[in-house]
Amino acid sequence: MSGATAPRKVAFYIRVSTERQAKVEEGSLKNQEQMLRAELDRRNAQRPGWGGFVESYVDEGISAKTTNRPAFQRLMRDIELGKIDTVLFTELSRLSRSLKDFLNIFEFAQRHACDLVCLKTEIDTTSPYQGLVTKILMVFSEFEREMTSRRTAINAYERSKRGLANGGQTLLGYRRDKKHKGRLIIEETEAEVVLAIFETYGRERSIRRATERIKARYQDRFPMLKGISPNTIYRVLTNKAYLGIRAIHKRDKASYEEVEAAWEPIIEEPLFRQTQAILQTNMDRYHRRGPQRYLYLLSGLLACGTCGQKLQGKSAYSSNGKRHHYYAHRSTCTKDGRNGIDAEVAQGLVLGWLQDIASNGEKFRELQDQGKERIGRQIGEMREAVGRLEIALKGVKEQIETRIQELTRTRAEPVRESIEQSIIALERERKEAQERTALVNHTISEIESIIAEDGDLYADYRKRIQEALVSAESGQKMVPQGLIASLLLQEGGIKIALSSITRKAPCSSVFVPSPPAGLEPTT
């Protein structure tokens, strides 16, 4: 990226998450700067005039969950203005904890001819080989994360089928069995509180009054109950774990299965059944009395196409007293994107497009072909990357052979020790390059086999679309899992992408324009 003749304009990015860390005089901030200065000195010693220090950009006590950090934003502006062409940082988590944010930072830096160098991760774009490694790591880090998540979910599901708990906060009334992971043991004193909650609600027939009675009776003995809320009481009353039943929620969260739990029950089934009947009676009375709630079909799926934030279902009254429903940011878009969209307009666009796709197989197959073409281009780029990796791997092997020959001819102990250290380093580099090459080849084969087995997915997607439309028409929330990958609100409409969660045909995104009046909520 940067020219070899002029010294690089080097900046350090330094960050800690908490104010306590920032206040430690000899703590992380100073350690990070020392490490970065040592790295800059090392590179200048190897290549005199490699880079000159410009400035340290320091965010004290700010999390990397967001890019909205003062020093970071100033660094981005200076990169854009050409004041900085190389950024050094100690760990990837200092720069960003989000893969999506890091990819955006990486692309931004590339557009403005700026290199990124991370001391503790193989991210270094200052040389063609290291830049290639960075891109390969970025391509597959998401793949590895998804595979890890999938394996974790499968393991958790298998444990759940055996009735075991998978972690999280321990239920009131139980404690963990230290000898048998995943099993719970009844805590007799807390079990008394659980039983009292059910019995009190049965008498009061009101969650609010039951909460007040339980708090008054037990908060002195159990300080944790001082902050007990009606929501907590409701969760206890509806939790089948107290019956000795392990509920396993499916991925779509709309269904679940039940198995016998690996712990003893606290509540008898007749009492639990009686409690559910009272809860249902109260709920029916509330819904008969209260107004019908508006159903936001796209809640949790529609996001801002500029900042990526999920949009929330909201409502407001106009001057004539009419109530309007819309999707909008929690406050405002941090990147000056669209503030929101009328709920009826958004839902009409999405459902109308799905209806159109369901009735037109040619349109769907066109999307399918576009997705395959995009994946084909990515596979081509990956094959080129493999070729370059193999060339680099061959070079490393030749270096190892050369150093081994030098070792056999050398008798001086200091020289032999130096050669042995270099061989160890080269062997480590060879092994890592070999593993990356194997990973890329394996992934290419897997993607190609998935595409080859796709066939005609139109019937499968059409069935899912029709199910979603029926759910929406009957007043149920549309379940998008396995159907829609994302909905992004953009200038003039919504970008819709069909999902490939089944690991079948990847389908391209489509932009569906909306009428101008639908872009902003009516308040």
Secondary structure as GFF3:
##gff-version 3
##sequence-region A 1 523
A	DSSP	beta_strand	8	15	.	.	.	ID=ss1
A	DSSP	alpha_helix	19	23	.	.	.	ID=ss2
A	DSSP	alpha_helix	28	46	.	.	.	ID=ss3
A	DSSP	beta_strand	51	59	.	.	.	ID=ss4
A	DSSP	alpha_helix	70	80	.	.	.	ID=ss5
A	DSSP	beta_strand	86	89	.	.	.	ID=ss6
A	DSSP	alpha_helix	92	95	.	.	.	ID=ss7
A	DSSP	alpha_helix	99	111	.	.	.	ID=ss8
A	DSSP	beta_strand	115	118	.	.	.	ID=ss9
A	DSSP	beta_strand	123	124	.	.	.	ID=ss10
A	DSSP	alpha_helix	128	161	.	.	.	ID=ss11
A	DSSP	beta_strand	174	176	.	.	.	ID=ss12
A	DSSP	beta_strand	184	186	.	.	.	ID=ss13
A	DSSP	alpha_helix	188	204	.	.	.	ID=ss14
A	DSSP	alpha_helix	207	218	.	.	.	ID=ss15
A	DSSP	three_ten_helix	223	227	.	.	.	ID=ss16
A	DSSP	alpha_helix	230	237	.	.	.	ID=ss17
A	DSSP	three_ten_helix	240	243	.	.	.	ID=ss18
A	DSSP	beta_strand	245	249	.	.	.	ID=ss19
A	DSSP	beta_strand	256	260	.	.	.	ID=ss20
A	DSSP	alpha_helix	269	289	.	.	.	ID=ss21
A	DSSP	beta_strand	302	304	.	.	.	ID=ss22
A	DSSP	beta_strand	312	317	.	.	.	ID=ss23
A	DSSP	beta_strand	323	328	.	.	.	ID=ss24
A	DSSP	beta_strand	340	342	.	.	.	ID=ss25
A	DSSP	alpha_helix	343	358	.	.	.	ID=ss26
A	DSSP	alpha_helix	361	409	.	.	.	ID=ss27
A	DSSP	alpha_helix	413	452	.	.	.	ID=ss28
A	DSSP	alpha_helix	458	473	.	.	.	ID=ss29
A	DSSP	beta_strand	484	490	.	.	.	ID=ss30
A	DSSP	beta_strand	493	498	.	.	.	ID=ss31
A	DSSP	beta_strand	509	513	.	.	.	ID=ss32
A	DSSP	three_ten_helix	516	518	.	.	.	ID=ss33
###
